[in-house]
Amino acid sequence: MSLATKFGGYTYENPFMNASGVHCMSTDELDEMDNSRAGSFITKSATTSHRAGNPEPRYFSVPLGSINSMGLPNQGIDYYLNYVLDRQKSHPDSSPVFFSVAGMSVEENLNLLKKIQDSDFNGTTELNFSCPNVPGKPQVAYDFEMTQEILSKVFEFFKKPLGVKMPPFFDFAHFDAMANILNQFPLAYVNCINSVGNGLYIDVETETVVIKPKDGFGGLGGEYVKPTALANVRAFYTRLNPSIKIIGTGGIKTGQDAFEHLLCGATMLQVGTELYKEGVSIFERLEKELKEIMEKKGYSTIDDLRGKLNSL
Ligand SMILES: O=C1NC(=O)NC(C(=O)O)N1
């Protein structure tokens, strides 16, 4: 029984990793991810320079998940690039990690990727097209022309493995239209989904919202979003060229949730809200629970079950 997962020409011990933004803001958090049972990890979406992000409170755990409006706080690209390059030198034999960027404009996205292209980074880059929490900035991937324009310009110069982090879509016309755009490019993967944007959670006791930015509107994560996450993983798995892998993110709390994402076609699996709540020990639990389910069902490798969801 093995959870070994091939991705981007490398083999990872298991498909689990953090979702960008969770447990990856500081080198201490990244070290904890690196020393956990997670198969890999990804850095917080980086901008050109340090960003303070939105005013607090900006993250709130709720019974069925989380709501956040962080606003892309991060230490700036050099901080994370130095970390992954140092790690590459000290762990020359370990499978490469993932690096997330989120520019505030087309130009900034191109500059961030140029910096990575010109570096010795040997891992996979994730272009975040889906942060819902920067006031005044729409989620890029809800602008189909903008998405096409950025990817066209990126692939004129970017030669390293690149994935895109997508927001959830809720309409077959949008699945089709976005898949048609993404299939034009040599992407390594598509990551579905980012948080479900602009939800609202109310503290009935005080009759007040629970986060400060945007009058309480924020991205939803956790159990709330699993059905939408699974649908987006499945929709893109069935529409994209097989060379474009899917990373499944959204609502993974148990080994069963992980199994469901794999059935829909996911290759790597990212954990956000439940990692925030439980800490990095969650990865030991997820590994154990996924193995138990696979054992019970008679699967010896993940390749045996990936994408094998049955329709009626
Ligand atoms: O892409 C993002 N998704 C989120 O849900 N939150 C963060 C953020 O606000 O920084 N970014």
The ligand as an ORCA input file, in Angstrom:
! r2SCAN-3c Opt
* xyz 0 1
  O      -5.820     33.698     -2.610
  C      -6.170     33.929     -1.448
  N      -7.239     33.304     -0.966
  C      -7.725     33.550      0.260
  O      -8.761     32.986      0.630
  N      -7.079     34.435      1.076
  C      -5.798     34.894      0.730
  C      -5.571     36.329      1.173
  O      -6.563     37.065      1.432
  O      -4.394     36.681      1.241
  N      -5.481     34.784     -0.657
*
